[in-house]
C-alpha cells in the first residue's frame, strides 16, 4: 500500500491502524472484529423510558447487523458512515481502488437494508 506524504494525516494514521489490526488478527487467528463502542444516547430520549428502550433495541439490531457483515464490507461502511472518510480516503486506507470502495459500500448498505426488513 502506498500513502502519499503530505496528505491527510488522518488517512495515514487510519491506514497504519488498519494494517496493525490485520497483522494482529493474523497472528491471533481471530476471524472478525467486534465493535465494542457504545452509541451515545440523546438527552431528549433519557426522559422517556419507551424511547430509551426502542433506541437500545435498534442499537443492538444495528450492532448485530454490522457484526454479520463480512470484514471488508464492515470496514468500508464504518470508515464512511462513522468516520466520515471520502471514498478516495477509504481506498487509501484499505489499499483498494475507489470503484471497489463504492462496490463494497453498496453491498454493505444492501445487506444492512435486508437485515432491517
C-alpha positions in Angstrom: 0.0 0.0 0.0 1.3 3.5 -0.8 0.2 6.6 1.1 1.4 9.9 -0.2 3.4 12.1 2.1 2.0 15.5 2.8 -1.6 14.2 2.5 -4.2 14.0 5.2 -2.7 12.8 8.4 -5.9 11.1 9.5 -5.9 8.9 6.4 -2.3 7.9 7.0 -3.0 7.1 10.7 -6.1 5.0 9.8 -4.0 3.1 7.3 -1.4 2.3 10.0 -4.1 1.3 12.5 -5.8 -0.9 9.9 -2.6 -2.7 8.9 -1.7 -3.2 12.6 -5.1 -4.6 13.3 -4.9 -7.1 10.4 -1.4 -8.2 11.4 -2.7 -8.8 15.0 -5.7 -10.7 13.7 -3.5 -12.9 11.5 -1.2 -13.7 14.4 -4.0 -14.4 16.8 -6.3 -16.1 14.3 -9.3 -14.0 15.0 -11.9 -14.3 12.2 -13.6 -10.9 12.7 -13.5 -7.6 14.6 -16.3 -6.8 17.1 -17.5 -3.2 17.6 -17.3 -2.5 21.4 -18.0 1.2 21.4 -21.2 2.4 22.9 -23.6 4.6 20.9 -24.3 7.7 22.9 -27.9 8.4 23.8 -29.6 11.7 23.1 -30.6 13.8 26.2 -34.2 14.1 25.0 -34.6 10.3 25.0 -33.5 9.9 28.6 -36.7 11.3 30.0 -38.8 8.8 28.0 -38.3 5.1 29.1 -40.1 3.8 26.0 -37.8 5.8 23.7 -34.7 4.6 25.6 -35.9 1.0 25.2 -36.6 1.4 21.5 -33.2 3.1 20.9 -31.5 0.3 22.8 -33.2 -2.4 20.7 -32.4 -0.5 17.5 -28.8 -0.1 18.5 -28.4 -3.8 19.3 -30.0 -4.7 15.9 -27.6 -2.4 14.1 -24.6 -3.7 16.0 -25.6 -7.3 15.2 -26.2 -6.4 11.5 -22.7 -4.8 11.4 -21.2 -7.8 13.1 -22.8 -10.1 10.5 -21.2 -8.2 7.6 -18.0 -9.6 6.0 -15.0 -7.8 7.4 -14.3 -5.9 4.1 -17.9 -4.6 3.9 -17.9 -3.7 7.6 -14.6 -1.8 7.3 -15.9 0.2 4.3 -19.2 1.2 6.0 -17.6 2.1 9.3 -14.9 4.3 7.6 -17.6 6.0 5.6 -20.6 6.4 7.9 -18.9 6.5 11.3 -15.5 8.1 10.5 -16.8 10.3 7.6 -14.0 9.4 5.2 -14.4 10.1 1.5 -14.3 7.2 -1.0 -10.8 8.2 -2.0 -9.6 8.2 1.6 -11.2 4.8 2.2 -9.4 3.5 -0.8 -6.1 4.9 0.5 -6.7 3.4 4.0 -7.8 0.0 2.7 -5.3 -0.1 -0.3 -8.1 -0.6 -2.8 -9.4 1.3 -5.9 -12.3 3.8 -5.4 -14.5 1.5 -7.6 -14.0 -1.3 -5.1 -14.8 1.1 -2.2 -18.1 2.0 -4.0 -19.0 -1.7 -4.6 -18.3 -2.7 -1.0 -20.3 0.2 0.3 -23.2 -0.6 -2.0 -23.2 -4.3 -0.9 -22.8 -3.4 2.8 -25.7 -1.0 2.6 -27.8 -3.6 0.8 -27.1 -6.2 3.4 -27.9 -3.8 6.2 -31.2 -2.9 4.5 -32.0 -6.6 4.1 -31.4 -7.2 7.8 -33.7 -4.2 8.7 -36.6 -5.8 6.9 
